[in-house]
């Protein structure tokens, strides 16, 4: 009888170890898949934003008859709106259509002289964009499972001899053409729950997010506007 009980105990112990090993392997595979999906969401978006930031605010060379050559009027490279309370921010990157006609969706369609790519989150947790200057343009999703987007701006003030830079929210910006950079923070989550836990996570605004089993990660990128007003 004693030998039978010992055998049963050992069998249960082996089964428990096997189940733990399987659960660990399953969690590892799901975590790797979630991390890969996160990279697939974030990397193309970062490349697109960098390309548009390089173009934002650029002016074309104009040669009026009988006058010296000059650049067209400066465009504010960026403009944004703070979300109410803890809601997501939204922002636009503006460029001259004659120089860079392709919008954030890859469309090359004629329209007003200025092309403004507007980025915001949809109610479906999608990061979307469209050329807000073109009539009839519709928002298109660029990334899924984006729970939050927060943007801070670097505004230049002072003089050429004594320049100063300051981080500001959209509400605090006083001169958009002089914004020379922006930091974008995205909070992305996996579509499915892959594990359970009682610890919490921190979001883009430093807020605490209760863990619900989804894989989450923050992405932060800095955009430099080379054509901002000096």
C-alpha positions as CSV (number, residue, x, y, z in Angstrom):
1,X,0.0,0.0,0.0
2,X,2.8,2.4,1.0
3,X,4.6,1.6,-2.3
4,X,1.5,2.4,-4.3
5,X,1.0,5.7,-2.6
6,X,4.6,6.6,-3.2
7,X,4.3,5.6,-6.8
8,X,1.1,7.8,-7.2
9,X,2.9,10.7,-5.5
10,X,5.9,10.4,-7.8
11,X,3.6,10.1,-10.8
12,X,1.7,13.2,-9.9
13,X,4.9,15.1,-9.3
14,X,6.2,14.1,-12.7
15,X,2.9,15.2,-14.3
16,X,3.1,18.6,-12.5
17,X,6.7,19.1,-13.7
18,X,5.6,18.3,-17.3
19,X,2.6,20.6,-17.1
20,X,4.8,23.5,-15.7
21,X,7.3,22.9,-18.5
22,X,4.5,22.9,-21.1
23,X,3.0,26.1,-19.7
24,X,6.4,27.8,-19.6
25,X,7.1,26.8,-23.2
26,X,3.7,28.0,-24.3
27,X,4.1,31.3,-22.6
28,X,7.6,31.8,-24.1
29,X,6.3,31.0,-27.6
30,X,3.3,33.4,-27.2
31,X,5.6,36.1,-25.8
32,X,7.9,35.8,-28.8
33,X,5.0,36.0,-31.2
34,X,3.7,39.1,-29.4
35,X,7.1,40.8,-29.4
36,X,7.4,40.0,-33.1
37,X,4.0,41.5,-33.8
38,X,5.0,44.6,-31.8
39,X,8.1,45.0,-34.0
40,X,6.0,44.6,-37.2
41,X,3.7,47.4,-36.0
42,X,6.3,49.8,-34.7
43,X,9.2,49.6,-37.2
44,X,7.4,50.6,-40.4
45,X,5.6,53.3,-38.5
46,X,8.9,54.7,-37.2
47,X,10.4,54.7,-40.7
48,X,7.3,56.5,-42.1
49,X,7.4,59.2,-39.5
50,X,11.1,59.8,-39.9
51,X,10.6,60.2,-43.7
52,X,7.7,62.6,-43.3
53,X,9.5,64.6,-40.5
54,X,12.4,65.1,-42.9
55,X,10.0,66.6,-45.5
56,X,7.8,68.6,-43.1
57,X,8.0,72.3,-43.4
58,X,10.2,72.3,-46.5
59,X,9.8,75.1,-49.0
60,X,10.3,75.2,-52.8
61,X,12.7,77.4,-54.6
62,X,10.8,80.2,-56.4
63,X,12.2,82.4,-59.2
64,X,9.7,85.3,-59.9
65,X,10.3,87.2,-63.1
66,X,12.7,90.0,-62.5
67,X,13.3,89.1,-58.8
68,X,15.9,87.2,-56.8
69,X,15.3,83.5,-56.2
70,X,13.8,82.8,-52.8
71,X,12.2,80.0,-50.9
72,X,8.4,79.8,-50.6
73,X,6.9,80.9,-47.3
74,X,7.8,78.7,-44.3
75,X,5.2,76.1,-43.4
76,X,4.9,75.0,-39.8
77,X,6.3,71.5,-40.0
78,X,4.1,70.1,-37.2
79,X,0.9,71.0,-35.2
80,X,-0.9,69.0,-32.6
81,X,-3.7,68.8,-30.1
82,X,-3.6,67.4,-26.6
83,X,-6.1,64.8,-25.7
84,X,-8.5,65.7,-22.9
85,X,-7.5,64.2,-19.6
86,X,-5.8,60.9,-20.2
87,X,-7.0,60.6,-23.8
88,X,-4.6,60.3,-26.7
89,X,-3.0,63.2,-28.5
90,X,-3.1,63.8,-32.2
91,X,-0.8,65.7,-34.6
92,X,-0.1,66.6,-38.2
93,X,3.0,66.8,-40.3
94,X,2.8,69.4,-43.1
95,X,4.8,69.5,-46.3
96,X,4.6,71.3,-49.7
97,X,2.8,69.1,-52.2
98,X,4.9,70.3,-55.2
99,X,8.0,68.9,-53.5
100,X,6.7,65.8,-51.8
101,X,3.3,64.8,-53.3
102,X,3.0,61.4,-51.6
103,X,0.9,61.3,-48.4
104,X,1.1,59.0,-45.4
105,X,-0.9,56.4,-47.2
106,X,1.4,56.4,-50.2
107,X,-1.2,58.3,-52.4
108,X,0.1,60.7,-54.9
109,X,-2.9,62.8,-55.7
110,X,-3.2,66.5,-56.6
111,X,-4.8,68.9,-54.1
112,X,-4.1,72.1,-52.2
113,X,-0.5,73.4,-52.1
114,X,0.0,72.1,-48.6
115,X,-0.2,68.4,-47.7
116,X,-1.0,67.7,-44.1
117,X,-0.7,64.2,-42.8
118,X,-2.9,63.9,-39.7
119,X,-2.4,61.1,-37.2
120,X,-4.9,60.0,-34.5
121,X,-6.2,56.9,-32.8
122,X,-9.5,55.4,-33.8
123,X,-12.1,54.0,-31.5
124,X,-10.9,50.5,-32.6
125,X,-7.4,51.2,-31.1
126,X,-5.9,51.8,-34.5
127,X,-3.3,54.4,-35.3
128,X,-4.8,56.1,-38.4
129,X,-3.8,58.9,-40.8
130,X,-5.0,60.8,-43.8
131,X,-4.1,64.0,-45.8
132,X,-6.4,66.4,-44.0
133,X,-6.0,69.1,-46.7
134,X,-7.5,66.9,-49.5
135,X,-11.2,66.8,-49.8
136,X,-12.7,63.3,-49.5
137,X,-9.6,61.7,-47.9
138,X,-10.4,58.9,-45.5
139,X,-8.4,57.7,-42.5
140,X,-6.5,54.5,-43.0
141,X,-5.1,52.3,-40.2
142,X,-1.3,52.1,-40.0
143,X,-1.0,50.0,-36.8
144,X,-3.3,48.0,-34.6
145,X,-3.7,47.6,-30.8
146,X,-2.4,51.1,-30.1
147,X,-3.8,52.0,-26.8
148,X,-2.3,55.5,-26.3
149,X,-0.3,58.1,-28.2
150,X,1.3,61.1,-26.4
151,X,3.4,63.8,-28.0
152,X,5.8,66.4,-26.6
153,X,7.3,69.2,-28.7
154,X,10.7,71.0,-28.6
155,X,10.1,74.7,-29.2
156,X,13.0,77.1,-30.0
157,X,12.9,80.6,-28.5
158,X,15.4,83.3,-27.9
159,X,17.7,84.7,-30.6
160,X,20.3,83.2,-32.9
161,X,23.0,84.4,-30.5
162,X,21.1,83.1,-27.5
163,X,18.9,80.2,-28.5
164,X,16.8,78.3,-26.0
165,X,14.8,75.1,-26.3
166,X,12.0,73.9,-24.1
167,X,9.8,70.7,-24.0
168,X,6.1,71.7,-24.3
169,X,2.7,70.0,-24.7
170,X,0.6,71.1,-27.7
171,X,-1.4,73.4,-25.5
172,X,1.9,75.1,-24.3
173,X,3.4,75.7,-27.8
174,X,3.2,79.4,-28.7
175,X,4.9,79.3,-32.2
176,X,4.5,76.1,-34.2
177,X,6.9,77.1,-37.0
178,X,9.7,77.2,-34.4
179,X,9.0,73.6,-33.1
180,X,12.2,71.8,-34.1
181,X,11.4,68.3,-32.7
182,X,8.8,66.1,-31.2
183,X,8.8,62.9,-29.1
184,X,6.1,60.5,-29.8
185,X,5.2,57.8,-27.3
186,X,3.0,54.8,-28.3
187,X,1.6,52.1,-26.0
188,X,1.0,48.9,-28.0
189,X,-0.6,45.7,-26.7
190,X,-1.0,42.2,-28.0
191,X,-4.4,41.3,-29.4
192,X,-4.7,38.2,-27.3
193,X,-4.0,37.5,-23.6
194,X,-0.9,35.4,-23.2
195,X,-0.3,35.3,-19.4
196,X,-1.8,36.4,-16.1
197,X,-0.2,38.5,-13.5
198,X,-1.0,40.8,-10.6
199,X,1.8,43.4,-11.2
200,X,1.1,46.6,-13.1
201,X,2.7,48.4,-15.9
202,X,3.5,52.1,-16.6
203,X,2.1,54.0,-19.6
204,X,3.3,57.0,-21.7
205,X,2.0,59.5,-19.1
206,X,3.5,57.6,-16.2
207,X,0.1,56.2,-15.3
208,X,-0.4,52.8,-13.8
209,X,-2.0,50.1,-16.1
210,X,-3.3,47.0,-14.5
211,X,-2.0,43.9,-16.1
212,X,-4.7,41.9,-17.8
213,X,-2.6,39.2,-19.5
214,X,-1.7,41.2,-22.7
215,X,1.9,41.8,-23.8
216,X,2.5,45.6,-23.7
217,X,5.4,47.8,-24.6
218,X,6.1,51.5,-25.0
219,X,7.7,52.8,-28.2
220,X,9.3,56.3,-28.1
221,X,10.7,58.0,-31.1
222,X,12.1,61.5,-31.7
223,X,11.3,63.4,-34.8
224,X,13.6,66.2,-35.9
225,X,12.3,68.9,-38.2
226,X,15.1,70.2,-40.4
227,X,13.0,72.8,-42.1
228,X,11.6,74.5,-38.9
229,X,11.9,78.3,-38.8
230,X,15.3,79.2,-37.5
